[in-house]
Amino acid sequence: MLRRMCISLAAIAVAAAPALTVLASATSTADASVASTVASTATTLTYHSSHALAVKHGFIRNGGTAVHLVEPGTKGVHSDTLRLNATATSTNWSGYAATGGTYTSVSASWVQPTGSCTSATRYSSFWVGLDGYSSNSVEQDGTDTDCSGGRAVYYGWYEMYPNPSFSFGDTVRAGDSMSASVTYTATNTYKLVLSDATAGWSVSTTQTLSGAPRSSAEVIIEAPCCTNSGGILPLANFGTVHLSNSIVDGAAIGTFSPVGITMVDNSGRDKDTITALSSNENFSATWVRAN
């Protein structure tokens, strides 16, 4: 169900994701200046080579559900490259979301974009997930291109929001061919997989989350949360990211007439732009402004 009312944006941002400092794993390529504190947890990561490795992961950052600035509405756009029955704006998401059903799996691929950084600390996330468009949970995994200390840092992560994010620990570099998937495998159980075809690794984790409705499946670019006051973090300049093979429940996401989401600031100005879907499953996003 789409959100039907505009609620105070500040109130939504605080309620959607608690204020947390952005942190990075010591095992990721992010340098120590990104993380002011590290909280660790252990998980077993299973590679496609069947080699299992127990890794300590640092607490990265909380993401969040979509924070809609205005009520999504229908838009009559029709072409042979676009299947879209609604558009929406959000202060933290852009991309495409299949809604109105119960979904089991989502996957997509992208080339890890290069961050263009100044001295400002900024963040951008690229991920696939179930839930979050019209619910208070998200089962998601993906990568970040962040800016810290004047340079770009990259890492992969998974998150069962509202639980925190954790690093997969493997090295991610700009230009790497990444792919991610989230699959509902059994009651309250999800398998999250992140792969780097360029570096030749693939890692997975199985997580549980009770009561998630699986009411949306999405491929998203995100300005993650949170500032100390609970607001959305500044969006890192990722240039243009190309996302492909966006698949929901075994079919191209465009066959579900997905909602196209544009990320905007509090004044309604675009923070990035997205293209129409091509072949029902491919699109690009281009950075416009940080906040």
C-alpha positions as CSV (number, residue, x, y, z in Angstrom):
1,M,0.0,0.0,0.0
2,L,1.3,3.4,-0.9
3,R,1.5,6.1,1.8
4,R,-1.6,8.2,1.5
5,M,-0.6,11.2,3.7
6,C,2.2,13.7,3.9
7,I,3.6,13.6,7.4
8,S,6.2,16.0,8.9
9,L,9.4,15.1,7.2
10,A,11.5,15.6,10.3
11,A,9.2,13.4,12.3
12,I,9.4,10.7,9.6
13,A,13.2,10.8,9.4
14,V,13.5,10.4,13.2
15,A,10.9,7.6,13.3
16,A,12.2,5.7,10.3
17,A,15.8,5.3,11.6
18,P,17.3,6.1,14.9
19,A,20.3,8.5,15.0
20,L,23.5,6.5,14.6
21,T,27.0,7.5,13.7
22,V,28.2,6.0,10.4
23,L,30.8,3.4,11.0
24,A,33.0,1.2,8.8
25,S,34.5,-2.2,9.3
26,A,38.2,-2.4,10.0
27,T,38.3,-5.2,7.4
28,S,36.8,-3.0,4.6
29,T,38.7,-0.5,2.5
30,A,37.2,2.4,4.4
31,D,39.8,4.1,6.4
32,A,39.7,4.6,10.1
33,S,38.4,8.2,9.9
34,V,35.0,6.9,8.7
35,A,34.5,5.0,12.0
36,S,34.6,6.7,15.3
37,T,33.5,3.6,17.2
38,V,33.3,-0.1,16.2
39,A,30.9,-2.6,17.6
40,S,31.6,-6.2,16.5
41,T,29.6,-9.2,15.9
42,A,30.5,-12.6,14.4
43,T,28.8,-14.3,11.4
44,T,29.7,-17.1,9.1
45,L,30.2,-16.2,5.4
46,T,29.9,-18.9,2.9
47,Y,31.7,-18.6,-0.4
48,H,30.6,-20.3,-3.6
49,S,33.8,-22.3,-3.4
50,S,32.2,-23.9,-0.3
51,H,34.9,-22.4,1.9
52,A,33.4,-21.0,5.1
53,L,35.1,-18.3,7.0
54,A,34.1,-16.8,10.4
55,V,34.7,-13.0,10.2
56,K,34.3,-10.2,12.7
57,H,32.3,-7.4,11.2
58,G,32.2,-3.8,12.2
59,F,28.9,-2.0,12.6
60,I,28.6,0.3,9.5
61,R,25.4,2.4,9.6
62,N,21.7,2.2,9.8
63,G,19.8,2.6,6.6
64,G,16.1,3.1,6.6
65,T,12.8,2.7,4.9
66,A,11.8,5.1,2.1
67,V,10.9,8.6,3.4
68,H,8.4,10.0,0.9
69,L,8.4,13.8,0.6
70,V,5.1,13.8,-1.3
71,E,2.3,11.3,-1.9
72,P,3.2,9.0,-4.9
73,G,0.8,9.6,-7.8
74,T,0.1,8.0,-11.1
75,K,1.8,9.3,-14.2
76,G,0.8,8.4,-17.7
77,V,4.1,7.7,-19.3
78,H,4.3,5.1,-22.0
79,S,7.1,4.0,-24.3
80,D,8.6,0.8,-25.5
81,T,11.5,1.3,-23.0
82,L,9.4,2.2,-19.9
83,R,6.8,0.4,-18.0
84,L,5.9,2.6,-15.1
85,N,2.5,3.1,-13.4
86,A,3.5,5.5,-10.7
87,T,6.2,7.9,-9.6
88,A,7.3,9.0,-6.2
89,T,9.9,11.3,-4.6
90,S,11.9,10.4,-1.5
91,T,14.5,12.2,0.5
92,N,16.7,9.0,0.8
93,W,15.8,6.6,-2.1
94,S,15.9,6.6,-5.8
95,G,15.4,3.7,-8.2
96,Y,12.5,1.3,-8.9
97,A,10.2,-0.6,-6.5
98,A,7.7,-3.3,-7.3
99,T,4.8,-2.9,-4.9
100,G,1.3,-4.2,-4.3
101,G,2.2,-7.9,-3.9
102,T,4.1,-10.3,-1.7
103,Y,7.6,-10.9,-3.1
104,T,10.2,-13.6,-2.6
105,S,13.4,-12.5,-4.3
106,V,15.2,-9.6,-5.9
107,S,18.5,-9.2,-7.6
108,A,20.5,-6.7,-9.7
109,S,24.0,-5.9,-10.9
110,W,26.0,-2.7,-11.2
111,V,29.5,-1.4,-11.8
112,Q,30.8,0.1,-8.6
113,P,30.8,3.8,-9.2
114,T,33.9,6.0,-8.5
115,G,33.4,8.6,-5.8
116,S,34.3,12.2,-6.6
117,C,35.3,13.6,-3.2
118,T,36.1,16.9,-1.6
119,S,37.0,17.3,2.0
120,A,33.3,16.8,3.0
121,T,32.2,13.5,4.4
122,R,29.4,12.0,2.3
123,Y,27.7,8.7,1.6
124,S,26.0,6.8,-1.2
125,S,24.6,3.2,-1.2
126,F,23.5,0.9,-4.0
127,W,21.4,-2.1,-3.0
128,V,18.6,-4.6,-3.6
129,G,16.0,-5.4,-1.0
130,L,12.6,-6.7,0.0
131,D,10.3,-4.4,2.0
132,G,10.8,-0.7,3.0
133,Y,8.7,1.1,0.5
134,S,5.5,0.8,2.5
135,S,6.7,-1.1,5.6
136,N,9.0,-0.6,8.5
137,S,11.5,-3.3,7.8
138,V,14.0,-3.8,4.9
139,E,16.0,-7.0,4.1
140,Q,18.8,-5.7,1.9
141,D,22.4,-6.0,0.8
142,G,24.7,-3.9,-1.5
143,T,27.7,-1.6,-1.6
144,D,28.7,1.9,-0.6
145,T,30.8,4.7,-2.3
146,D,31.5,7.1,0.5
147,C,33.8,10.1,0.9
148,S,36.0,10.4,3.9
149,G,39.1,12.5,4.5
150,G,39.1,13.7,0.9
151,R,39.1,10.3,-0.7
152,A,36.6,7.6,-1.8
153,V,36.1,4.5,0.2
154,Y,34.2,1.4,-0.9
155,Y,32.7,-1.6,0.9
156,G,29.9,-4.2,0.8
157,W,27.3,-4.8,3.5
158,Y,24.0,-6.4,4.5
159,E,21.2,-5.2,6.7
160,M,18.0,-6.6,8.2
161,Y,16.6,-3.2,9.1
162,P,15.7,-2.0,11.8
163,N,18.8,-4.0,12.9
164,P,22.1,-2.4,12.0
165,S,24.3,-3.0,8.9
166,F,27.3,-5.2,8.9
167,S,30.2,-5.4,6.5
168,F,30.8,-8.4,4.3
169,G,34.5,-7.7,4.8
170,D,35.7,-8.3,1.3
171,T,37.5,-5.7,-0.7
172,V,35.4,-3.6,-3.1
173,R,37.0,-1.3,-5.7
174,A,35.7,1.3,-8.1
175,G,34.9,-0.3,-11.4
176,D,34.2,-3.7,-10.0
177,S,31.3,-5.6,-11.5
178,M,29.0,-6.2,-8.5
179,S,25.8,-8.2,-8.1
180,A,23.5,-8.7,-5.1
181,S,20.4,-10.7,-4.3
182,V,18.0,-11.2,-1.4
183,T,15.8,-14.3,-1.3
184,Y,13.1,-15.4,1.2
185,T,14.0,-19.1,1.7
186,A,11.8,-20.2,4.7
187,T,9.6,-18.7,7.4
188,N,11.3,-15.5,8.6
189,T,14.5,-16.6,6.9
190,Y,16.5,-14.7,4.1
191,K,19.6,-15.5,2.2
192,L,21.6,-12.4,1.1
193,V,24.4,-12.8,-1.5
194,L,26.9,-10.2,-2.7
195,S,29.3,-11.0,-5.5
196,D,32.3,-9.3,-7.2
197,A,32.9,-10.8,-10.6
198,T,36.0,-8.6,-11.2
199,A,37.7,-9.8,-8.0
200,G,36.3,-13.3,-8.2
201,W,34.5,-13.5,-4.9
202,S,31.0,-14.3,-3.8
203,V,29.8,-14.3,-0.2
204,S,26.5,-15.0,1.5
205,T,24.8,-14.9,4.8
206,T,21.5,-16.3,6.1
207,Q,19.5,-14.0,8.5
208,T,16.2,-14.1,10.2
209,L,13.6,-11.3,10.7
210,S,10.2,-12.0,12.1
211,G,7.0,-10.5,10.7
212,A,8.4,-8.8,7.6
213,P,5.5,-8.4,5.1
214,R,7.6,-8.6,1.9
215,S,5.3,-6.0,0.4
216,S,7.9,-4.5,-2.0
217,A,11.0,-5.5,-3.9
218,E,13.4,-2.8,-5.0
219,V,16.7,-1.8,-6.6
220,I,17.8,1.4,-4.9
221,I,20.3,4.2,-4.7
222,E,20.3,5.6,-1.2
223,A,21.5,8.5,0.9
224,P,21.7,6.6,4.1
225,C,20.7,7.7,7.6
226,C,21.6,9.2,10.1
227,T,23.0,12.5,11.2
228,N,23.3,13.2,14.9
229,S,19.9,14.8,14.7
230,G,18.4,11.8,12.9
231,G,18.4,13.3,9.4
232,I,19.5,11.9,6.1
233,L,23.3,12.0,5.4
234,P,24.7,14.0,2.5
235,L,24.8,12.0,-0.8
236,A,28.3,11.3,-2.1
237,N,29.0,12.3,-5.7
238,F,29.0,8.9,-7.4
239,G,28.8,10.3,-10.9
240,T,26.6,7.9,-12.8
241,V,25.9,4.3,-11.8
242,H,24.5,1.8,-14.3
243,L,22.2,-0.9,-12.8
244,S,21.3,-4.0,-14.9
245,N,19.5,-7.3,-14.6
246,S,17.0,-6.0,-12.1
247,I,15.0,-9.1,-11.4
248,V,12.0,-9.7,-9.1
249,D,10.7,-13.2,-8.5
250,G,12.4,-14.4,-11.6
251,A,11.0,-11.7,-14.0
252,A,12.3,-8.3,-15.1
253,I,11.2,-5.6,-12.6
254,G,9.5,-3.6,-15.3
255,T,6.9,-6.4,-15.8
256,F,5.6,-5.5,-12.4
257,S,4.8,-1.8,-13.4
258,P,7.1,-0.6,-10.7
259,V,7.2,2.8,-9.0
260,G,9.9,5.0,-10.2
261,I,11.5,6.9,-7.3
262,T,13.5,10.2,-7.6
263,M,15.6,11.4,-4.6
264,V,15.0,15.0,-3.7
265,D,16.0,17.4,-0.9
266,N,13.7,19.1,1.5
267,S,12.9,21.8,-1.1
268,G,12.0,19.2,-3.7
269,R,15.1,19.6,-5.8
270,D,16.6,16.5,-7.4
271,K,19.5,15.0,-5.6
272,D,19.9,12.5,-8.4
273,T,18.0,11.5,-11.6
274,I,17.1,8.1,-12.9
275,T,16.5,7.0,-16.5
276,A,13.6,5.0,-17.8
277,L,13.9,1.2,-17.7
278,S,15.4,-0.4,-20.8
279,S,14.5,-4.0,-21.6
280,N,12.3,-3.7,-18.4
281,E,15.4,-4.3,-16.2
282,N,18.2,-1.8,-16.8
283,F,18.6,1.9,-15.7
284,S,21.1,4.5,-14.7
285,A,21.2,7.1,-11.9
286,T,23.2,10.3,-12.0
287,W,24.2,12.4,-9.0
288,V,23.0,16.0,-8.9
289,R,23.6,17.4,-5.4
290,A,24.6,16.2,-1.9
291,N,21.5,17.6,0.0
